[in-house]
Amino acid sequence: QVQLVESGGGLVQAGGSLRLSCAASGRTFSSYAMGWFRQVPGKERDFVAAITGNGRITYYADSVKGRFTISRANAKNTVYLQMNSLKPEDTGVYYCAARSGAGYYTRLYEYNYWGQGTQVTVSS
């Protein structure tokens, strides 16, 4: 069982930056692939970024490529999402997700564990 707790959300102006963190429980964090998703009311939860367990491979949605960076610190059981050049359309609840496996994963159903989410609001 893995428990995930996100933090770092908030209100920021367009063009600004935020860094989200996701702290995971457990002693085998490096064996888990991690992902970030976001959701706005009335819409599906969308993929944002993913990273392999060893941190060597990352993958991004086209909408955030070049602006967001996913990284992890396995010694701290934490994954991060650095968000730069934020736009109003980046507004939503951001969720951290985890699953065991060697690759990276971009679909909701591929993840077993989810955090409670953290709100990001980008004002224009």
DSSP file with accessible surface (Angstrom, degrees, kcal/mol):
  #  RESIDUE AA STRUCTURE BP1 BP2  ACC     N-H-->O    O-->H-N    N-H-->O    O-->H-N    TCO  KAPPA ALPHA  PHI   PSI    X-CA   Y-CA   Z-CA
    1    1 A Q              0   0  175      0, 0.0     2,-0.4     0, 0.0   112,-0.0   0.000 360.0 360.0 360.0 135.2    0.0    0.0    0.0
    2    2 A V        -     0   0   11     96,-0.1     2,-0.4    24,-0.1   112,-0.2  -0.978 360.0-158.8-122.6 131.5    1.3    3.5   -0.9
    3    3 A Q        -     0   0  134     -2,-0.4    22,-2.0   110,-0.1     2,-0.4  -0.935   9.5-161.8-110.3 136.3   -0.1    6.7    0.4
    4    4 A L  E     -A   24   0A  10     -2,-0.4   112,-0.5   110,-0.4     2,-0.5  -0.954   8.2-173.0-121.8 136.0    0.4    9.9   -1.5
    5    5 A V  E     -A   23   0A  84     18,-2.1    18,-2.6    -2,-0.4     2,-0.2  -0.968  10.3-157.5-132.4 115.9    0.1   13.5   -0.2
    6    6 A E  E     +A   22   0A   7     -2,-0.5     2,-0.3    16,-0.2    16,-0.2  -0.586  17.4 165.4 -88.9 154.6    0.4   16.4   -2.5
    7    7 A S  E     +A   21   0A  63     14,-2.3    14,-2.7    -2,-0.2   111,-0.1  -0.958  39.8  69.6-155.6 166.7    1.3   20.0   -1.5
    8    8 A G        +     0   0   38     -2,-0.3    11,-0.3     1,-0.3    14,-0.1   0.369  60.4 134.2 104.6  -4.0    2.4   23.2   -3.1
    9    9 A G        +     0   0   29     12,-0.1     2,-0.3     9,-0.1    -1,-0.3  -0.169  21.9 120.1 -71.2 171.8   -0.7   24.3   -4.9
   10   10 A G  E     -d  120   0B  29    109,-0.9   111,-2.8   108,-0.1     2,-0.5  -0.989  60.2 -50.3 164.2-166.3   -2.1   27.9   -4.7
   11   11 A L  E     +d  121   0B 130     -2,-0.3     2,-0.3   109,-0.2   111,-0.2  -0.882  53.2 165.0-104.3 130.4   -3.0   31.0   -6.6
   12   12 A V  E     -d  122   0B  24    109,-2.6   111,-2.4    -2,-0.5     2,-0.2  -0.982  34.7-111.2-143.7 151.1   -0.6   32.5   -9.0
   13   13 A Q  E >   -d  123   0B 150     -2,-0.3     3,-2.3   109,-0.2    73,-0.2  -0.494  50.5 -82.5 -78.9 155.2   -0.7   35.0  -11.8
   14   14 A A  T 3  S+     0   0   49    109,-2.5    73,-0.2     1,-0.3    -1,-0.1  -0.270 119.9  30.1 -55.6 137.1   -0.3   34.0  -15.5
   15   15 A G  T 3  S+     0   0   56     71,-3.2    70,-0.6     1,-0.3    -1,-0.3   0.246  99.9 113.6  92.8 -11.6    3.4   33.7  -16.3
   16   16 A G    <   -     0   0   22     -3,-2.3    70,-2.4    70,-0.2     2,-0.3  -0.080  58.6-121.7 -84.1-173.2    4.3   32.7  -12.8
   17   17 A S        +     0   0   61     67,-0.2     2,-0.3    68,-0.2    67,-0.2  -0.928  21.0 179.5-133.3 152.8    5.6   29.5  -11.3
   18   18 A L  E     - B   0  83A  33     65,-2.2    65,-3.3    -2,-0.3     2,-0.5  -0.977  16.4-146.5-144.2 152.7    4.7   26.9   -8.7
   19   19 A R  E     - B   0  82A 131     -2,-0.3     2,-0.3   -11,-0.3    63,-0.2  -0.980  14.0-159.1-122.7 119.6    6.3   23.7   -7.6
   20   20 A L  E     - B   0  81A   0     61,-2.7    61,-2.3    -2,-0.5     2,-0.3  -0.709   6.0-160.9 -91.5 146.1    4.1   20.8   -6.5
   21   21 A S  E     -AB   7  80A  25    -14,-2.7   -14,-2.3    -2,-0.3     2,-0.4  -0.937   8.0-164.2-124.3 150.9    5.4   18.1   -4.3
   22   22 A a  E     -AB   6  79A   0     57,-2.1    57,-2.1    -2,-0.3     2,-0.4  -0.946   8.8-159.7-136.2 111.9    4.0   14.6   -3.7
   23   23 A A  E     -AB   5  78A  49    -18,-2.6   -18,-2.1    -2,-0.4     2,-0.4  -0.801  10.7-159.5 -95.4 131.8    5.3   12.7   -0.6
   24   24 A A  E     -A    4   0A  11     53,-3.1   -20,-0.2    -2,-0.4     2,-0.1  -0.855   9.1-137.1-114.1 144.6    4.9    8.9   -0.7
   25   25 A S        +     0   0   47    -22,-2.0     3,-0.1    -2,-0.4     2,-0.1  -0.461  59.0  63.8 -85.3 167.9    4.9    6.4    2.1
   26   26 A G  S    S-     0   0   41     -2,-0.1     3,-0.3     1,-0.1    -2,-0.1  -0.138  76.6-102.6 103.9 163.1    6.7    3.1    1.9
   27   27 A R  S    S+     0   0  244      1,-0.2     3,-0.2     2,-0.1    -1,-0.1   0.410 106.9  59.7-106.0   0.6   10.2    1.8    1.6
   28   28 A T    >   +     0   0   77     -3,-0.1     3,-2.1     1,-0.1     4,-0.2  -0.177  56.7 139.2-122.0  40.9   10.3    0.9   -2.1
   29   29 A F  G >   +     0   0    8     -3,-0.3     3,-2.0     1,-0.3    -1,-0.1   0.848  66.8  62.6 -55.7 -37.7    9.6    4.3   -3.6
   30   30 A S  G 3  S+     0   0   73      1,-0.3    -1,-0.3    -3,-0.2    25,-0.1   0.658  95.2  62.1 -67.0 -13.6   12.1    3.8   -6.4
   31   31 A S  G <  S+     0   0   54     -3,-2.1    70,-1.7    23,-0.1     2,-0.5   0.471  91.1  86.4 -89.4   1.2   10.2    0.8   -7.7
   32   32 A Y  E <   -E  100   0B  36     -3,-2.0     2,-0.3    -4,-0.2    68,-0.3  -0.869  69.8-141.8-107.6 129.0    7.1    2.9   -8.4
   33   33 A A  E     -E   99   0B   0     66,-2.7    66,-1.9    -2,-0.5     2,-0.3  -0.630  27.3-151.9 -76.2 145.6    6.5    4.9  -11.6
   34   34 A M  E     -EF  98  51B   1     17,-2.2    17,-2.6    -2,-0.3     2,-0.3  -0.886  15.8-179.0-125.3 152.6    4.9    8.2  -10.8
   35   35 A G  E     -EF  97  50B   0     62,-2.3    62,-2.5    -2,-0.3     2,-0.4  -0.968  18.9-140.9-145.9 160.2    2.6   10.6  -12.7
   36   36 A W  E     +EF  96  49B   0     13,-3.0    12,-2.7    -2,-0.3    13,-1.7  -0.985  22.6 175.7-121.2 135.9    0.8   13.9  -12.4
   37   37 A F  E     -EF  95  47B   2     58,-2.6    58,-3.0    -2,-0.4     2,-0.3  -0.888  12.2-152.7-129.5 163.2   -2.7   14.5  -13.6
   38   38 A R  E     -EF  94  46B  29      8,-2.5     8,-3.4    -2,-0.3     2,-0.4  -0.985   6.9-168.3-140.3 154.3   -5.1   17.4  -13.4
   39   39 A Q  E     -E   93   0B  56     54,-1.9    54,-3.0    -2,-0.3     6,-0.1  -1.000   7.5-163.0-144.6 137.1   -8.8   17.9  -13.4
   40   40 A V    >   -     0   0   45      4,-0.4     3,-2.1    -2,-0.4    52,-0.1  -0.868  48.5 -78.7-113.0 154.1  -11.3   20.7  -13.8
   41   41 A P  T 3  S+     0   0  132      0, 0.0     3,-0.1     0, 0.0    -1,-0.1  -0.219 116.2  13.4 -54.9 133.3  -14.9   20.5  -12.7
   42   42 A G  T 3  S+     0   0   90      1,-0.3     2,-0.3    -3,-0.0    -3,-0.0   0.450 112.1  92.1  84.6  -1.0  -17.1   18.7  -15.3
   43   43 A K  S <  S-     0   0  141     -3,-2.1    -1,-0.3     1,-0.1     3,-0.0  -0.830  79.5 -94.9-123.6 165.0  -14.1   17.3  -17.2
   44   44 A E        -     0   0  151     -2,-0.3     2,-0.5     1,-0.1    -4,-0.4  -0.318  46.0 -96.4 -72.5 159.4  -12.1   14.1  -17.1
   45   45 A R        -     0   0   57     -6,-0.1     2,-0.3    -8,-0.1    -6,-0.2  -0.667  48.1-151.7 -77.6 124.0   -8.8   13.9  -15.3
   46   46 A D  E     -F   38   0B  85     -8,-3.4    -8,-2.5    -2,-0.5     2,-0.1  -0.781  14.0-110.3-106.8 145.4   -6.0   14.5  -17.8
   47   47 A F  E     +F   37   0B  35     -2,-0.3   -10,-0.2   -10,-0.2     3,-0.1  -0.417  36.1 167.5 -67.2 139.6   -2.5   13.3  -17.9
   48   48 A V  E     -     0   0B   1    -12,-2.7    13,-2.5     1,-0.4     2,-0.3   0.699  58.3 -19.2-117.2 -54.7    0.2   15.9  -17.3
   49   49 A A  E     -FG  36  60B   0    -13,-1.7   -13,-3.0    11,-0.2    -1,-0.4  -0.992  50.5-163.0-158.4 156.0    3.6   14.2  -16.8
   50   50 A A  E     -FG  35  59B   0      9,-2.4     9,-2.1    -2,-0.3     2,-0.3  -0.974   2.2-168.0-143.5 156.9    5.2   10.9  -15.9
   51   51 A I  E     -FG  34  58B   3    -17,-2.6   -17,-2.2    -2,-0.3     7,-0.2  -0.997  23.3-117.5-146.8 143.4    8.5    9.6  -14.7
   52   52 A T    >   -     0   0    3      5,-2.2     3,-1.4    -2,-0.3    52,-0.1  -0.292  37.8-101.4 -74.9 167.0   10.1    6.2  -14.3
   53   53 A G  T 3  S+     0   0    6     48,-0.4   -21,-0.2    50,-0.3    -1,-0.1   0.839 123.5  45.1 -59.9 -36.0   11.1    4.8  -11.0
   54   54 A N  T 3  S-     0   0   91     48,-0.2    -1,-0.3   -23,-0.1    18,-0.1   0.468 108.9-124.3 -87.9  -2.3   14.8    5.6  -11.5
   55   55 A G  S <  S+     0   0   28     -3,-1.4    -2,-0.1     2,-0.2    17,-0.1   0.494  78.8 116.0  78.6   4.3   14.0    9.0  -12.8
   56   56 A R        +     0   0  208      1,-0.1     2,-0.4    -5,-0.0    -1,-0.1   0.752  69.3  48.4 -82.1 -22.4   15.8    8.6  -16.1
   57   57 A I        +     0   0   89     46,-0.1    -5,-2.2     2,-0.0     2,-0.3  -0.968  62.8 177.6-124.6 131.9   12.8    8.9  -18.4
   58   58 A T  E     -G   51   0B  59     -2,-0.4     2,-0.3    -7,-0.2    -7,-0.2  -0.910   6.8-166.8-126.8 158.2   10.1   11.5  -18.3
   59   59 A Y  E     -G   50   0B  97     -9,-2.1    -9,-2.4    -2,-0.3     2,-0.3  -0.996   6.1-164.9-148.6 142.2    7.1   12.1  -20.5
   60   60 A Y  E     -G   49   0B  35     -2,-0.3   -11,-0.2   -11,-0.2     2,-0.1  -0.938  26.6-109.9-131.2 151.2    4.8   15.1  -20.9
   61   61 A A    >>  -     0   0   17    -13,-2.5     3,-1.6    -2,-0.3     4,-1.2  -0.471  38.8-117.2 -67.8 148.0    1.5   16.1  -22.3
   62   62 A D  T 34 S+     0   0  130      1,-0.3     3,-0.3     2,-0.2    -1,-0.1   0.846 111.7  64.1 -58.0 -33.0    1.9   18.4  -25.3
   63   63 A S  T 34 S+     0   0   68      1,-0.2    -1,-0.3     3,-0.0   -15,-0.1   0.691 113.8  30.5 -68.2 -18.6    0.1   21.2  -23.5
   64   64 A V  T X> S+     0   0    0     -3,-1.6     3,-2.4   -16,-0.2     4,-2.2   0.469  84.4 127.9-118.0  -4.5    2.8   21.4  -20.8
   65   65 A K  T 3< S+     0   0  111     -4,-1.2     4,-0.1    -3,-0.3   -16,-0.0  -0.273  80.6  15.8 -58.9 132.1    5.9   20.4  -22.7
   66   66 A G  T 34 S+     0   0   83      2,-0.4    -1,-0.3     1,-0.1     3,-0.1   0.269 125.8  59.2  88.1 -12.6    8.7   23.0  -22.3
   67   67 A R  T <4 S+     0   0   27     -3,-2.4    17,-2.0     1,-0.2     2,-0.3   0.694  98.3  52.6-114.9 -34.3    7.0   24.6  -19.3
   68   68 A F  E  <  -C   83   0A   4     -4,-2.2    -2,-0.4    15,-0.2     2,-0.4  -0.817  59.9-165.0-108.0 149.0    6.6   21.8  -16.8
   69   69 A T  E     -C   82   0A  72     13,-2.5    13,-3.0    -2,-0.3     2,-0.4  -0.989   4.7-158.0-134.7 124.1    9.3   19.5  -15.4
   70   70 A I  E     +C   81   0A   4     -2,-0.4     2,-0.3    11,-0.2    11,-0.2  -0.820  24.6 157.3 -97.3 139.2    8.7   16.3  -13.4
   71   71 A S  E     -C   80   0A  51      9,-1.7     9,-3.2    -2,-0.4     2,-0.3  -0.940  22.2-148.2-150.0 170.6   11.5   15.0  -11.2
   72   72 A R  E     -C   79   0A  32     -2,-0.3     2,-0.5     7,-0.3     7,-0.2  -0.994  13.1-153.9-146.8 153.0   11.9   12.8   -8.1
   73   73 A A  E > > -C   78   0A  28      5,-3.0     5,-1.7    -2,-0.3     3,-1.4  -0.900  13.7-173.2-123.9  95.5   14.1   12.4   -5.1
   74   74 A N  G > 5S+     0   0   47     -2,-0.5     3,-1.0     1,-0.3   -45,-0.2   0.823  82.9  60.6 -64.8 -29.5   14.0    8.7   -4.2
   75   75 A A  G 3 5S+     0   0  106      1,-0.3    -1,-0.3    -3,-0.1   -46,-0.0   0.749 112.8  39.4 -67.3 -21.5   15.9    9.2   -1.0
   76   76 A K  G < 5S-     0   0  150     -3,-1.4    -1,-0.3     2,-0.2    -2,-0.2   0.310 106.5-125.3-106.7   4.0   13.1   11.6    0.1
   77   77 A N  T < 5 +     0   0   39     -3,-1.0   -53,-3.1    -4,-0.4     2,-0.4   0.889  69.3 129.1  53.1  42.8   10.2    9.5   -1.3
   78   78 A T  E   < -BC  23  73A  18     -5,-1.7    -5,-3.0   -55,-0.2     2,-0.4  -0.982  45.3-164.0-135.4 141.1    9.1   12.6   -3.1
   79   79 A V  E     -BC  22  72A   0    -57,-2.1   -57,-2.1    -2,-0.4     2,-0.3  -0.928  17.3-156.9-119.2 146.5    8.1   13.5   -6.7
   80   80 A Y  E     -BC  21  71A  28     -9,-3.2    -9,-1.7    -2,-0.4     2,-0.4  -0.857  15.6-158.7-122.9 156.5    7.9   17.1   -7.9
   81   81 A L  E     -BC  20  70A   0    -61,-2.3   -61,-2.7    -2,-0.3     2,-0.6  -0.910  12.1-162.3-134.4 104.7    6.2   19.0  -10.6
   82   82 A Q  E     -BC  19  69A  61    -13,-3.0   -13,-2.5    -2,-0.4     2,-0.6  -0.813  10.0-166.0 -86.0 122.3    7.9   22.4  -11.4
   83   83 A M  E     +BC  18  68A   0    -65,-3.3   -65,-2.2    -2,-0.6     2,-0.3  -0.949  11.0 173.6-117.9 115.3    5.4   24.5  -13.4
   84   84 A N        +     0   0   56    -17,-2.0   -67,-0.2    -2,-0.6   -68,-0.2  -0.763  59.9  23.3-115.4 164.0    6.7   27.6  -15.2
   85   85 A S  S    S-     0   0   69    -70,-0.6    -1,-0.2    -2,-0.3   -69,-0.2   0.908  85.4-159.5  48.9  48.2    5.1   30.1  -17.5
   86   86 A L        -     0   0    2    -70,-2.4   -71,-3.2    -3,-0.2   -70,-0.2  -0.251   8.7-159.2 -64.6 146.4    1.7   29.2  -16.1
   87   87 A K    >   -     0   0   87    -73,-0.2     3,-2.5    -3,-0.1     4,-0.3  -0.864  32.0-109.9-121.0 156.2   -1.4   29.9  -18.1
   88   88 A P  G >  S+     0   0   53      0, 0.0     3,-1.9     0, 0.0    34,-0.4   0.852 117.6  63.4 -54.8 -32.8   -5.1   30.2  -16.9
   89   89 A E  G 3  S+     0   0  130      1,-0.3    -3,-0.0    -3,-0.0     0, 0.0   0.565  88.4  70.0 -72.8  -4.9   -5.8   27.0  -18.7
   90   90 A D  G <  S+     0   0    0     -3,-2.5    -1,-0.3    32,-0.0    30,-0.1   0.529  73.9 119.6 -83.5  -6.1   -3.4   25.2  -16.3
   91   91 A T    <   +     0   0   38     -3,-1.9     2,-0.3    -4,-0.3    30,-0.2  -0.321  40.2  89.9 -60.4 137.6   -6.0   25.8  -13.5
   92   92 A G  E    S- H   0 120B   2     28,-2.7    28,-2.9   -52,-0.1     2,-0.6  -0.924  80.3 -62.0 162.5 179.6   -7.3   22.6  -11.9
   93   93 A V  E     -EH  39 119B  33    -54,-3.0   -54,-1.9    -2,-0.3     2,-0.5  -0.846  49.8-146.9 -91.8 126.2   -6.8   20.1   -9.1
   94   94 A Y  E     -EH  38 118B   0     24,-3.1    24,-1.9    -2,-0.6     2,-0.4  -0.840  13.6-164.5-100.5 128.8   -3.5   18.4   -9.6
   95   95 A Y  E     -E   37   0B  36    -58,-3.0   -58,-2.6    -2,-0.5     2,-0.3  -0.913  11.3-144.8-116.1 139.8   -3.2   14.7   -8.5
   96   96 A a  E     -E   36   0B   0     -2,-0.4    19,-2.2   -60,-0.2     2,-0.3  -0.768  22.4-171.8 -96.1 143.4   -0.2   12.6   -7.9
   97   97 A A  E     -EI  35 114B   0    -62,-2.5   -62,-2.3    -2,-0.3     2,-0.3  -0.974   6.7-167.8-138.9 153.6   -0.4    8.9   -8.9
   98   98 A A  E     +EI  34 113B   1     15,-2.2    15,-2.1    -2,-0.3    14,-1.5  -0.975  10.8 164.5-141.4 150.8    1.8    5.8   -8.4
   99   99 A R  E     -E   33   0B  59    -66,-1.9   -66,-2.7    -2,-0.3     2,-0.2  -0.959  39.3-105.7-156.9 151.7    2.1    2.3   -9.7
  100  100 A S  E     +E   32   0B  62     -2,-0.3   -68,-0.2   -68,-0.3     2,-0.2  -0.499  66.7  99.3 -75.9 148.8    4.8   -0.4   -9.6
  101  101 A G  S    S-     0   0   27    -70,-1.7   -48,-0.4    -2,-0.2    -2,-0.1  -0.651  71.1-107.3 147.2 160.6    6.5   -1.0  -12.9
  102  102 A A  S    S+     0   0   97     -2,-0.2   -48,-0.2   -50,-0.1    -1,-0.1   0.599  92.5  53.8 -92.4 -13.8    9.7   -0.2  -14.9
  103  103 A G  S    S-     0   0   27    -51,-0.1   -50,-0.3    -3,-0.1     2,-0.3  -0.027  86.9 -93.5-102.5-156.5    8.2    2.1  -17.5
  104  104 A Y        -     0   0   93    -52,-0.1     2,-0.4   -71,-0.1   -52,-0.1  -0.925  34.2-152.7-121.5 156.6    6.2    5.3  -17.5
  105  105 A Y        -     0   0   38     -2,-0.3   -54,-0.1   -71,-0.2   -46,-0.1  -0.974  20.0-179.7-137.8 140.4    2.5    5.5  -17.8
  106  106 A T        +     0   0   36     -2,-0.4     2,-0.4   -71,-0.1   -59,-0.2   0.431  56.6  87.1-121.2  -1.4    0.0    8.0  -19.1
  107  107 A R  S >  S-     0   0  131      1,-0.1     3,-1.4   -61,-0.1     4,-0.3  -0.813  71.4-130.3-110.1 144.7   -3.4    6.6  -18.6
  108  108 A L  G >  S+     0   0   69     -2,-0.4     3,-1.8     1,-0.3    -1,-0.1   0.901 106.4  54.6 -53.2 -46.9   -5.6    6.8  -15.5
  109  109 A Y  G 3  S+     0   0  180      1,-0.3    -1,-0.3    -3,-0.0     0, 0.0   0.646  95.3  68.9 -70.5 -11.5   -6.4    3.1  -15.3
  110  110 A E  G <  S+     0   0   36     -3,-1.4     2,-0.4   -11,-0.0    -1,-0.3   0.603  88.0  79.5 -79.9 -12.2   -2.7    2.3  -15.3
  111  111 A Y    <   -     0   0   10     -3,-1.8   -12,-0.2    -4,-0.3     3,-0.1  -0.808  53.0-172.8-103.5 140.9   -2.2    3.8  -11.8
  112  112 A N        +     0   0   99    -14,-1.5     2,-0.4    -2,-0.4   -13,-0.2   0.712  69.2  49.1 -98.0 -28.5   -3.1    2.0   -8.6
  113  113 A Y  E     -I   98   0B  52    -15,-2.1   -15,-2.2  -112,-0.0     2,-0.3  -0.950  60.6-176.7-125.7 140.6   -2.6    4.8   -6.0
  114  114 A W  E     -I   97   0B  77     -2,-0.4  -110,-0.4   -17,-0.2   -17,-0.2  -0.968  18.1-134.2-135.1 146.4   -3.8    8.4   -5.9
  115  115 A G        -     0   0   10    -19,-2.2  -110,-0.2    -2,-0.3     3,-0.1  -0.292  35.1-104.3 -84.3-178.2   -3.3   11.4   -3.7
  116  116 A Q        -     0   0  113   -112,-0.5  -111,-0.1     1,-0.2   -21,-0.1   0.596  62.3-117.7 -86.9 -13.0   -6.1   13.7   -2.6
  117  117 A G        -     0   0   12    -21,-0.1     2,-0.4     1,-0.1   -22,-0.2   0.107  15.1-123.8  95.2 154.0   -5.1   16.5   -5.0
  118  118 A T  E     - H   0  94B  24    -24,-1.9   -24,-3.1  -111,-0.1     2,-0.3  -0.999  25.4-119.3-136.9 135.5   -4.0   20.1   -4.6
  119  119 A Q  E     - H   0  93B  89     -2,-0.4  -109,-0.9   -26,-0.2     2,-0.5  -0.585  24.2-172.1 -81.1 131.8   -5.7   23.1   -6.2
  120  120 A V  E     -dH  10  92B   0    -28,-2.9   -28,-2.7    -2,-0.3     2,-0.5  -0.993   3.8-175.8-120.3 125.1   -3.8   25.3   -8.7
  121  121 A T  E     -d   11   0B  50   -111,-2.8  -109,-2.6    -2,-0.5     2,-0.6  -0.988   6.1-167.4-124.8 123.7   -5.4   28.5   -9.8
  122  122 A V  E     -d   12   0B   7     -2,-0.5     2,-0.3   -34,-0.4  -109,-0.2  -0.950  11.4-154.2-113.1 117.6   -3.8   30.7  -12.4
  123  123 A S  E      d   13   0B  43   -111,-2.4  -109,-2.5    -2,-0.6    -2,-0.0  -0.647 360.0 360.0 -92.9 148.9   -5.3   34.2  -12.8
  124  124 A S              0   0  139     -2,-0.3    -1,-0.1  -111,-0.2   -37,-0.0  -0.355 360.0 360.0 -91.6 360.0   -5.2   36.2  -16.0
